[in-house]
Amino acid sequence: MNKPYPAPVAPLPASDRDGPPPSAGTAAGPAPAGATAASPAPLPPHRLPVAAVVAALGSDAAHGLRQPEAERRLAAHGQNRLKSAPETPWWRRLAEQFQDFLVIILLVATVISGVEWLLQEPRESALPYEAIVIMAIVLLNALLGFVQEARAERSVRALMALAAPESTVVRDGERQRIPAHDIVPGDVLLVEAGDRIPADARVIEDANLRTDEAALTGESVPVVKDAAAIDHEVGLGDRRNMLYAGTTATYGRGRAVVVATGMGTEVGKIAELIEGAEKQATPLQKELDRTGKRLSIIMLVICGIVFATGLLKNPVTDLDAVLGLFLFAVALAVAAIPEALPAIVTVGLSLGVRRMAQSNAIVRKLPAVETLGAATVICSDKTGTLTRNEMTVRTVLTAGTVVDVSGSGYVPEGEFTIAGATLSGRPALEEAVVRTLRAAALVNDATLTMRDGRWRVQGDPTEGALVVAARKAGLTEATLATFPRIAEIPFTSERKRHATLHADPARPGILTLCVKGAPEVLLPRCREMFDGIDLVPLDDAGRAAVTAQNDALAAQALRTLAVATRTLRAETLGLDPTTVLAAAGGDIELPEDIEDDLVLLGLVGMIDPPRAEAKEAVATAKRAHIRTVMITGDHPATAEAIARELAIVEPGTRVVTGAALRRTSDAELDRIVDDVRVFARVDPDHKLRIVEALQRRGHIVAMTGDGINDAPALKTANIGVAMGITGTDVSKEAADMVLTDDNFASIVKAIEEGRGIFDNIRKYLVYLLSSNAGELLTMFAGVMFAGLLGLASANHGLFLPLLAAQLLWINLITDGPPALALGIDPKDADVMNRKPRARGAGVIGTADWVRIGAVGLVMMVGTLAVLDAYYPGGMITLFATEAAPNPADEAYARTMAFTTLMMFQLFNVFNARSGHRSAFVGLFANPWLIAAVAFSLAAQILVVYAPFMQAAFHTVGLGLGDWGVATAVGATLLVVMEIVKAGVRLRGVAEA
């Protein structure tokens, strides 16, 4: 059970702190446990100063908890999780396997059969074999269903663990990403726009931090947060210095110390009132449930006809005969009705989803697997998805000169050159480069560290590239630290710029504003330009010249950022020049016009090279008739250059900008959207319009996203794909699938896996339904046309082609191991050479139903032919030994029919693997299938030869020749279907 931070606040005991407890009477609260009842009531965290709350938790606002202490608290407090609904006991889940109506009838009939055996005088057998066998098979079926459901639940729980959200904390003085459920009281959270708040926390510091608390308080407007203590008691919605679990940061960033986790949070208190939610079936399961019910009605009608016909035709109508016929009819219904479809599909889906997780695609919602196979368009971001997301500064345009920067990736090694020559002897240009990169590194939240022998960037890759370039220019972290940050205006996708205000200790009272952002946004705000020596006016002609240079850089697939600055006195912001350094990290509201009248320092051009695997993935998607559309905020020239390199842009296709999109009506967008391959310089809300336009054109759309504003498009898309590395918690929550590597190739791989999963489900269904059809048609025709076939019982009663126990045995053995092995069949080699499955198309198509019917007819004809040939008095009687039937001959013929039908179904496993490919292609690609067939065959041999099984199933031993006949007749199914498949392949070639 999670233990919340004490409310009201009291210092933690010395054993639960990193440092010594504060003395009694400090701001942290009253004396520790053991104080007298007269002690004043301690205050809740929102009413205490930051230092008091941090001290009470035994934490450190700057360095966070030590890792060993965090682990100890996790063991003491429990994981940061809400209490889930109690798990259904295993015995109840096992009991649920016997709730099916037909199973209940079968159990009742079995009990009646046992009672009837007890009343027999004299008894026909030493034990009620039929009742025992049927009961045993029912129990085995129930156990199989129980194991399948337990396996599915374990898989789903494992997937939930894989998809667990992460949060950023400070531990041991370093930023770390950890699973949200490992957060403990005292952890210091780092919160940015788009993050899901994982626990209740007291704000330590903020930079224009706002949170959406609508889910908790109903407040529709984002709440502005600050670190100041509240000197009076207020309601939940007015606690501006508190962050609550389950809410979302919508703007700015901040730091907070965790005060409650799990059920101790405010949302945990609400969760106490909730007992649990019902599991929702996927659309696929619902469709299969509907299909199963329709088939059940049809098959029950057929079973009813068989039962009625049996009563009318049976000359013996005693209780034993009626009960035997009733058992047969119920067993036929149990064998024929696919009551396990939804459970088997859940197992198939969960196994497939786990394979997808191994391919870096975590499916959060099972229906996405079904939809993946139908995707026709992938709308992908560029940065980090189609490219490596390792931005590298290549050029610095400053003082009218393009300076090249060498080096690659995040290694801070490289030179600054012009046409291959160093900047030595050009001090003005060197100064311009240093000023530009210093400002770019100051207006920056990324950090460069060496970890495990590799340079890594913590933060945005673009900002990381600027830090690396600054380090190449000799601007170390210590150098930049001499310009402490006083305040900032964070970057947002709407503003497209980021501004920070810094103090200069060398010039008391003078503040420097550093701004970086899109050139088209910053250029209109610049009034002057630094030429390396002095400031010169920047008029419209100058802006046009810079814009032309920017376009030239973008045409080289470089992403450009403008860097500008402004110097102002502290008094203009109402700050005391003598204390301005003390305001570092504080909460200063900057005026809107502070970003005007800027001085342009230069442009920085960087490149994020395409992923090597992305080009191959785009080609694979194209072969699969899936269109790739790039949607990016980058410059159109940059986007088009990358898109051409990846072969996304083709002859006759278009590139559309966000500006053009704003002028385009929905009707016009619908008309052109099929011809567009690149949308560049788009706003986040444009993604939603693009998705809706593609959907109106009949496409199934997969859309990638990582920001807060991407959430509507991710929800609207048929498959929302969030970035696992760069994505915000909001985007992950809205998505159906999360990529753990942010790689476009993983999307295509997921679609391939999705198609394979769907194919395996279809294989299983075709196999199951065709095998059941063979059983049903054989029994129906055998009873209805027994007289025509010359099949009369040796006991002068109704002749049954197979007995109830034999039917149930076939159903158990064929619906078990072979069917489950089909669920892990390897993907077809041509799975990505086919068109996507039509939206709304059933799992079983018209061609599949024809296959099912054809297989059922072949099984019926072959099984009845063998039965007739081995039974005296039949039409064929090739193998009959007597002219008149006797019980031994009847058992012999029925054993042959029993074995032949089993062999038919074992051959049908291989036939069901594809509707067009030969069963001999990749015959041994699935060793589990070979093992499952071998197991079923061994089980049939045991039934035929083991004496106790012979008594239970009324079988007799067969000779080697008999097995040859059963195998040869069963193999005719494979021969017939191979001819049909050859015709399908020839027709496909002709149509192509």
SVG drawing of the C-alpha trace seen along z (x, -y; Angstrom):
<svg xmlns="http://www.w3.org/2000/svg" viewBox="-40 -52 86 115">
<polyline fill="none" stroke="black" stroke-width="0.4" points="0.0,0.0 1.3,-3.4 2.1,-5.7 1.3,-9.4 3.3,-12.3 1.8,-13.2 -1.1,-15.6 -0.8,-17.8 2.9,-18.0 5.3,-16.8 9.0,-16.1 9.9,-12.5 11.7,-10.5 15.4,-10.4 15.3,-6.9 13.3,-8.2 15.6,-11.2 18.8,-11.9 20.0,-14.4 19.4,-15.3 15.8,-16.3 15.1,-20.0 14.9,-21.0 11.5,-21.4 10.0,-24.8 11.5,-25.3 9.4,-26.1 9.3,-22.5 6.7,-21.9 6.3,-21.0 8.4,-18.5 8.7,-15.0 6.5,-12.1 6.1,-11.9 5.2,-15.6 2.5,-16.3 -1.1,-16.7 -0.7,-20.5 1.6,-20.8 0.3,-23.0 -1.2,-21.2 1.3,-21.0 0.5,-22.7 -0.3,-21.1 2.4,-21.4 0.8,-24.2 0.9,-26.5 4.6,-25.9 7.6,-27.6 9.5,-25.5 12.5,-25.0 10.3,-23.6 8.5,-21.1 11.8,-19.9 13.3,-19.6 10.3,-17.7 10.7,-15.2 14.5,-14.8 15.2,-15.8 17.4,-18.3 15.8,-20.7 18.9,-20.9 20.3,-17.3 17.1,-15.3 17.3,-12.0 20.3,-9.7 19.6,-6.5 19.9,-4.1 17.6,-6.3 15.0,-6.3 15.2,-2.5 14.7,-2.2 11.7,-4.5 10.2,-2.6 10.4,0.6 8.8,-1.2 6.1,-3.2 5.3,-0.9 5.0,-1.7 3.4,-4.9 0.2,-3.1 -3.5,-3.4 -5.1,-0.3 -6.5,1.7 -9.6,3.9 -9.0,7.2 -7.9,9.9 -10.4,12.6 -9.5,15.8 -8.2,18.6 -11.0,20.9 -13.7,18.5 -12.0,18.1 -11.9,21.9 -15.6,22.1 -16.5,19.6 -15.3,22.2 -18.4,24.3 -21.0,21.5 -21.6,22.2 -25.1,23.4 -24.1,26.4 -21.4,27.5 -23.9,27.4 -26.3,29.6 -23.5,32.0 -22.6,32.2 -26.2,32.9 -26.5,35.5 -23.2,37.1 -24.5,37.4 -27.8,39.0 -25.7,41.4 -23.7,42.4 -26.9,42.9 -28.4,44.9 -25.3,47.2 -25.8,47.7 -29.4,48.8 -28.5,51.2 -29.1,54.9 -26.9,56.5 -24.4,53.8 -22.8,53.7 -19.4,52.6 -17.4,52.6 -17.3,48.8 -19.4,46.0 -16.8,45.3 -18.8,43.0 -19.7,40.7 -16.1,40.8 -14.7,39.9 -17.1,37.1 -16.5,35.7 -12.8,35.9 -12.9,34.1 -15.1,31.4 -12.6,30.9 -9.7,30.8 -11.5,28.3 -12.2,26.1 -8.5,26.4 -7.4,25.4 -9.7,22.3 -8.5,21.5 -4.8,21.6 -5.5,19.6 -7.2,16.8 -4.5,16.8 -1.9,16.5 -3.7,13.6 -4.1,11.8 -0.3,12.2 0.5,10.9 -1.7,7.9 -0.2,7.1 3.3,7.4 2.3,5.0 0.9,2.5 4.3,2.7 6.1,2.0 3.8,-1.0 4.2,-2.4 4.8,-6.2 8.1,-7.7 9.0,-10.9 12.1,-13.1 13.5,-13.3 16.7,-14.6 18.6,-11.9 22.2,-12.1 22.2,-15.6 21.5,-14.3 18.4,-14.3 17.1,-10.8 14.1,-9.3 12.5,-6.7 9.2,-4.8 6.5,-6.9 5.6,-4.0 9.1,-4.2 8.6,-7.7 8.7,-8.1 7.9,-10.9 10.9,-13.3 11.7,-12.9 12.4,-16.1 10.3,-16.2 11.3,-18.2 8.1,-19.1 7.8,-20.5 4.9,-21.3 3.2,-18.1 4.2,-16.1 1.7,-14.1 2.1,-14.8 2.9,-11.4 2.3,-12.3 1.2,-15.1 4.0,-17.5 4.8,-20.9 6.2,-23.4 9.8,-24.5 10.4,-26.8 8.6,-27.5 9.0,-29.3 5.5,-30.3 4.3,-26.8 0.6,-26.1 -1.3,-22.9 -4.6,-21.5 -6.5,-20.3 -9.9,-19.8 -9.9,-16.1 -9.5,-16.7 -11.1,-20.0 -13.3,-20.7 -11.3,-24.0 -11.5,-24.4 -8.7,-27.1 -5.1,-26.0 -3.9,-27.0 -0.9,-29.3 1.5,-27.8 4.1,-29.4 6.3,-28.4 5.0,-30.9 3.4,-29.5 -0.3,-30.2 -0.9,-31.8 -4.4,-30.5 -6.5,-27.4 -7.9,-27.2 -9.7,-24.5 -8.0,-22.1 -8.5,-24.2 -6.8,-27.3 -3.6,-25.6 -1.4,-27.3 1.8,-25.9 0.7,-22.2 0.8,-19.8 -1.6,-16.8 -1.2,-13.3 -3.2,-12.8 -3.1,-16.5 -1.0,-17.8 1.5,-20.6 0.3,-22.7 2.9,-25.5 6.3,-26.4 8.4,-24.2 9.1,-23.8 10.6,-21.8 8.6,-20.2 9.1,-17.9 6.8,-14.9 4.6,-14.9 2.3,-11.9 2.2,-8.9 -0.2,-6.2 -3.4,-6.0 -2.1,-8.8 -2.6,-11.4 -5.8,-13.3 -6.7,-11.2 -6.0,-8.1 -8.6,-9.3 -11.1,-9.4 -9.9,-6.0 -10.9,-4.5 -14.5,-5.1 -14.1,-3.1 -14.3,0.7 -13.1,1.3 -14.1,1.1 -15.4,3.7 -13.1,5.1 -14.1,3.8 -14.0,6.3 -12.1,5.2 -14.0,4.7 -12.4,7.9 -13.7,9.8 -17.1,8.3 -17.2,9.3 -16.1,12.8 -18.7,13.0 -21.4,12.0 -20.1,14.5 -19.9,17.2 -23.5,16.6 -24.8,16.8 -22.9,20.0 -24.2,21.4 -27.8,20.8 -27.3,22.5 -25.4,25.5 -27.9,25.8 -30.7,26.1 -28.7,28.8 -28.1,30.6 -31.8,30.4 -32.7,31.9 -30.2,34.7 -31.7,35.4 -35.3,35.3 -34.4,37.5 -32.7,39.9 -35.8,40.2 -38.0,40.8 -35.7,43.3 -34.7,45.2 -36.8,48.4 -35.6,48.7 -36.9,45.8 -35.9,46.9 -34.2,44.5 -30.7,45.7 -31.3,45.1 -32.8,41.6 -30.1,40.6 -27.4,41.8 -28.9,39.9 -29.2,36.8 -25.6,37.1 -24.6,37.4 -26.6,34.3 -25.1,32.2 -21.6,33.5 -22.1,32.6 -23.1,29.1 -20.2,28.7 -17.8,29.9 -19.3,27.8 -20.0,24.4 -16.8,22.2 -17.6,21.0 -13.9,20.3 -13.3,17.8 -13.0,14.6 -10.7,16.3 -8.4,17.7 -8.3,14.4 -7.2,12.6 -4.4,15.1 -3.4,14.5 -3.5,10.8 -1.6,10.7 1.2,13.0 1.4,10.8 1.5,7.6 4.4,8.9 6.3,9.6 5.6,6.1 7.0,4.8 10.2,6.6 10.3,4.6 10.1,1.3 6.4,0.8 4.3,0.9 0.6,1.3 -1.5,-0.5 -4.9,0.5 -5.6,3.9 -7.9,2.7 -4.9,0.9 -3.5,4.4 -6.6,5.0 -6.4,1.5 -2.7,1.8 -3.4,4.3 -5.7,1.9 -3.4,-1.2 -3.1,-3.0 -1.3,-6.2 1.5,-6.9 1.7,-10.6 5.1,-10.9 7.0,-13.7 10.5,-14.2 12.8,-15.0 13.9,-11.9 11.4,-9.6 12.6,-9.7 15.9,-11.2 18.5,-10.3 17.5,-13.1 21.2,-13.9 21.3,-17.4 24.7,-18.7 25.5,-22.4 27.1,-22.6 27.1,-26.4 27.0,-29.7 25.9,-32.7 27.1,-35.8 28.6,-39.2 27.5,-38.4 29.7,-35.3 29.0,-31.6 31.3,-29.8 31.4,-26.0 31.6,-23.8 33.2,-20.4 32.5,-17.4 29.5,-15.1 27.0,-14.2 27.4,-15.2 31.1,-14.9 32.3,-18.5 35.2,-18.4 35.5,-20.4 36.8,-23.5 35.3,-26.7 36.4,-27.3 35.7,-29.4 36.3,-27.5 38.6,-25.2 40.6,-27.9 40.5,-28.5 39.3,-31.8 42.8,-32.6 43.6,-36.3 40.0,-37.3 39.2,-38.4 36.0,-40.2 34.5,-37.1 35.7,-35.0 33.9,-37.4 30.7,-37.3 30.7,-33.4 31.4,-33.4 28.7,-35.9 26.2,-34.0 26.9,-30.6 27.1,-32.0 23.6,-33.5 22.4,-30.2 23.9,-28.2 22.4,-30.6 18.9,-30.4 19.0,-26.7 17.9,-23.9 20.0,-21.1 23.0,-19.7 26.0,-17.8 27.5,-15.0 29.9,-12.1 28.3,-8.9 29.5,-5.3 32.2,-6.6 29.8,-8.4 28.7,-12.0 25.0,-12.4 22.6,-15.3 19.9,-15.5 17.1,-17.6 16.0,-18.7 18.4,-17.5 18.3,-20.9 19.3,-22.7 21.9,-20.0 23.5,-20.7 23.8,-24.4 25.5,-23.4 27.9,-21.1 28.8,-23.9 29.3,-26.4 31.7,-23.9 33.6,-23.6 34.0,-27.4 35.5,-27.1 32.4,-28.1 32.5,-25.7 29.7,-25.1 31.7,-27.1 32.0,-30.1 28.2,-30.1 27.5,-29.8 28.9,-33.3 25.7,-34.6 23.0,-33.4 19.5,-33.1 17.0,-35.6 13.8,-34.8 12.5,-33.3 9.7,-33.0 9.5,-29.3 9.3,-28.1 5.9,-27.0 4.9,-25.7 2.7,-28.8 5.4,-31.3 8.2,-29.5 10.9,-31.2 12.5,-31.0 13.8,-33.9 15.9,-34.0 17.1,-37.0 20.6,-36.9 22.6,-39.0 26.2,-39.9 28.3,-40.1 30.9,-42.1 28.3,-44.8 26.1,-45.3 22.6,-46.4 22.9,-45.4 20.7,-42.5 21.0,-40.6 18.0,-39.0 18.9,-36.1 16.4,-34.9 16.4,-32.0 13.7,-30.9 12.5,-30.5 14.1,-33.2 10.8,-34.3 9.6,-35.0 12.7,-36.7 13.7,-38.8 10.7,-41.2 11.5,-41.8 15.2,-42.7 16.1,-46.4 19.9,-46.0 22.5,-43.5 26.0,-42.7 28.6,-42.8 31.5,-41.6 32.6,-45.0 29.6,-47.2 25.8,-47.3 24.3,-48.3 20.6,-49.0 18.6,-46.1 16.1,-47.5 13.7,-45.6 16.5,-45.2 18.8,-43.7 16.0,-41.4 15.4,-40.3 19.1,-39.5 19.2,-37.5 16.0,-35.7 17.7,-34.8 20.7,-33.4 18.4,-31.4 16.6,-29.9 20.0,-29.0 20.9,-27.1 17.5,-25.4 17.9,-24.3 20.9,-22.3 18.5,-20.5 19.8,-22.5 17.5,-23.5 18.1,-27.2 17.6,-29.1 18.0,-32.8 19.8,-34.0 19.3,-37.5 20.0,-39.6 19.1,-42.7 20.7,-44.6 18.6,-46.6 19.0,-48.0 17.4,-46.3 15.4,-49.4 13.4,-49.1 11.9,-45.9 11.4,-47.3 14.4,-45.4 17.0,-46.7 20.4,-46.7 22.1,-45.9 20.1,-42.7 19.4,-41.5 21.7,-38.5 19.7,-37.3 16.7,-37.1 18.3,-34.3 15.9,-31.4 13.1,-33.5 9.7,-34.3 9.9,-37.5 7.1,-38.2 8.6,-39.6 6.6,-42.1 5.3,-41.1 7.3,-43.7 10.7,-42.7 11.3,-40.6 11.1,-43.7 14.0,-45.8 16.4,-42.9 19.9,-42.7 20.4,-39.9 23.6,-38.0 23.3,-35.4 21.7,-32.2 22.8,-28.7 22.3,-25.9 22.1,-22.3 21.2,-19.0 19.6,-15.9 20.6,-13.2 18.0,-10.7 18.1,-7.3 19.7,-4.7 16.8,-2.3 14.1,-4.9 14.7,-4.8 14.2,-1.0 11.1,-1.3 9.6,-3.9 10.2,-1.5 8.7,1.4 5.6,-0.7 5.3,-1.6 5.4,2.1 2.6,2.7 0.6,0.0 1.0,-2.3 1.7,-6.0 4.2,-7.9 3.4,-11.6 5.9,-13.8 4.4,-16.5 7.0,-18.8 7.5,-22.2 10.7,-22.6 11.4,-24.8 9.8,-23.5 13.2,-23.3 14.7,-21.3 11.7,-19.0 11.6,-18.4 15.3,-17.7 15.0,-15.0 11.8,-13.7 13.5,-13.3 16.4,-11.5 14.0,-9.0 12.0,-8.7 8.8,-10.0 8.4,-12.7 7.5,-11.2 6.8,-12.7 3.4,-14.4 3.3,-14.8 3.2,-18.2 4.8,-20.0 2.3,-22.2 3.3,-24.8 1.4,-25.7 0.8,-29.2 -0.9,-27.7 -2.8,-25.3 -4.3,-28.1 -5.7,-29.6 -7.1,-26.3 -10.7,-25.3 -11.5,-21.8 -13.1,-21.1 -10.0,-22.1 -7.8,-20.2 -9.9,-17.1 -9.3,-17.6 -5.5,-17.9 -4.6,-15.8 -4.0,-12.6 -1.3,-14.3 0.6,-15.8 3.6,-14.0 5.1,-16.8 3.4,-19.3 6.1,-21.8 6.1,-24.7 2.8,-23.5 1.2,-24.4 0.2,-21.5 -3.5,-22.1 -2.9,-21.5 -2.2,-17.8 -5.8,-17.3 -7.1,-18.9 -4.8,-16.6 -5.9,-13.5 -9.6,-14.3 -9.1,-15.1 -7.4,-11.8 -10.1,-10.0 -12.8,-11.7 -10.9,-10.3 -11.4,-6.8 -7.9,-6.3 -6.9,-4.5 -4.4,-6.9 -1.4,-6.2 -0.3,-9.6 2.9,-10.2 3.2,-12.9 5.1,-13.9 3.7,-17.3 0.6,-18.3 -0.9,-19.9 -0.6,-16.6 -3.0,-14.9 -6.2,-15.7 -4.7,-14.4 -3.4,-11.3 -6.9,-10.6 -8.6,-11.3 -6.2,-9.2 -7.1,-5.5 -3.7,-4.7 -2.1,-7.3 1.6,-6.7 3.4,-8.6 7.2,-9.0 8.5,-7.1 11.7,-9.2 10.7,-12.7 7.0,-12.4 5.1,-14.1 2.9,-12.1 -0.2,-13.7 0.7,-12.5 1.4,-9.0 -1.9,-9.0 -3.8,-9.9 -1.9,-7.4 -2.8,-3.8 0.9,-2.8 4.2,-4.1 7.5,-3.8 10.3,-3.1 13.0,-4.2 11.1,-7.0 12.0,-5.3 9.9,-5.4 11.1,-1.9 9.4,-0.6 6.1,-1.9 6.4,0.1 7.6,3.1 4.6,2.7 2.3,2.7 4.0,5.8 3.6,7.5 0.0,6.3 -0.7,7.9 1.0,11.1 -1.1,11.2 -4.3,10.7 -3.3,13.4 -2.7,15.9 -6.1,15.1 -7.7,15.7 -5.7,19.0 -6.9,20.2 -10.5,19.3 -10.5,20.9 -8.9,24.1 -11.3,24.2 -14.5,23.5 -13.6,25.8 -12.7,28.6 -16.0,28.1 -17.8,28.0 -16.3,31.3 -17.5,32.9 -21.0,31.4 -21.5,32.4 -20.2,35.9 -22.6,36.4 -25.5,34.8 -25.2,36.7 -24.3,40.0 -27.6,39.8 -29.9,38.4 -28.7,40.7 -27.8,43.8 -30.4,45.9 -29.2,44.8 -25.6,45.7 -26.6,49.0 -25.6,48.1 -27.7,49.9 -26.8,50.6 -25.9,54.1 -28.1,53.6 -31.1,52.6 -30.9,49.1 -30.0,45.8 -26.6,45.9 -24.3,43.0 -21.2,42.4 -19.2,41.4 -20.0,41.6 -20.3,38.5 -17.0,39.2 -15.2,39.6 -16.6,36.2 -15.5,34.5 -12.0,36.1 -11.5,34.8 -12.7,31.4 -10.2,31.3 -7.2,32.5 -7.7,30.5 -8.9,27.3 -6.0,27.5 -2.3,27.8 -2.5,27.5 -4.8,24.5 -2.7,22.7 0.5,23.4 -1.1,21.6 -1.3,18.5 2.5,18.3 3.0,19.1 5.7,17.0 4.5,14.1 4.0,14.8 7.0,13.7 4.6,11.6 2.8,9.9 4.1,6.5 3.5,7.0 -0.2,7.0 -2.7,4.2 -4.1,3.3 -7.1,5.1 -10.3,3.1 -11.7,1.1 -14.7,2.8 -14.0,6.1 -14.9,9.1 -12.2,11.4 -13.6,14.2 -14.1,13.1 -16.2,14.6 -13.3,16.7 -12.6,18.0 -16.2,19.1 -16.0,21.0 -12.8,22.7 -14.5,23.6 -17.4,25.1 -15.2,27.0 -13.0,28.4 -16.0,29.5 -17.5,31.3 -14.2,33.1 -14.0,34.3 -17.6,35.5 -17.3,37.4 -14.0,39.0 -15.0,40.0 -18.4,41.5 -16.7,43.3 -14.3,45.0 -17.1,45.8 -19.2,47.3 -16.3,49.3 -15.5,50.9 -19.1,51.5 -20.9,54.7 -24.0,53.9 -22.7,50.5 -22.7,49.3 -19.0,49.9 -17.9,52.6 -14.4,52.8 -13.0,53.8 -16.0,55.4 -15.5,59.0 -19.1,60.1 -22.3,59.6 -24.3,58.7 -23.1,56.2 -22.1,57.2 -20.8,55.1 -17.2,55.9 -17.5,54.8 -19.4,51.7 -16.6,50.7 -13.9,51.4 -15.7,49.3 -16.3,46.5 -12.7,46.5 -11.6,46.1 -14.0,43.2 -12.8,41.7 -9.2,42.0 -9.8,40.8 -11.6,37.6 -8.7,37.0 -6.2,37.4 -8.3,35.0 -8.0,32.3 -4.3,32.8 -3.7,32.3 -6.1,29.4 -3.7,27.6 -1.1,27.2 -3.8,26.3 -5.1,23.5 -1.7,21.7 -2.5,19.9 -5.4,19.4 -3.1,19.2 0.4,20.4 1.2,24.1 1.2,26.0 4.7,27.3 6.3,23.9 7.9,23.3 6.6,26.6 9.0,26.7 9.1,23.0 6.9,23.5 8.5,26.2 5.7,25.8 3.1,26.7 5.0,29.9 5.3,30.8 1.6,30.1 0.6,32.3 2.9,35.1 1.3,34.7 -2.2,35.0 -1.2,38.1 0.4,39.7 -2.8,39.0 -4.9,40.7 -2.6,43.7 -3.1,44.0 -6.9,43.9 -6.7,46.7 -4.3,49.1 -4.3,48.5 -6.8,51.0 -8.3,48.6 -8.7,46.0 -10.3,48.6 -12.9,49.3 -13.5,45.6 -13.8,44.6 -15.2,47.9 -12.2,48.3 -10.4,51.3 -6.8,51.8 -6.0,51.0 -3.5,52.6 -0.8,50.9 -2.9,51.1 -5.8,49.4 -3.5,46.5 -2.4,46.3 -6.0,46.0 -6.9,43.4 -3.8,41.4 -4.3,41.6 -7.9,40.5 -7.1,37.7 -4.3,36.5 -6.9,36.1 -7.9,32.8 -4.4,31.5 -4.4,32.6 -7.7,31.0 -6.8,27.7 -3.4,27.7 -5.2,27.8 -7.5,25.0 -4.6,22.9 -2.7,23.4 -5.8,22.0 -5.9,19.0 -2.2,18.3 -2.7,18.6 -5.6,16.2 -3.6,13.8 -0.8,13.8 -3.3,13.4 -4.9,10.4 -1.5,8.8"/>
</svg>
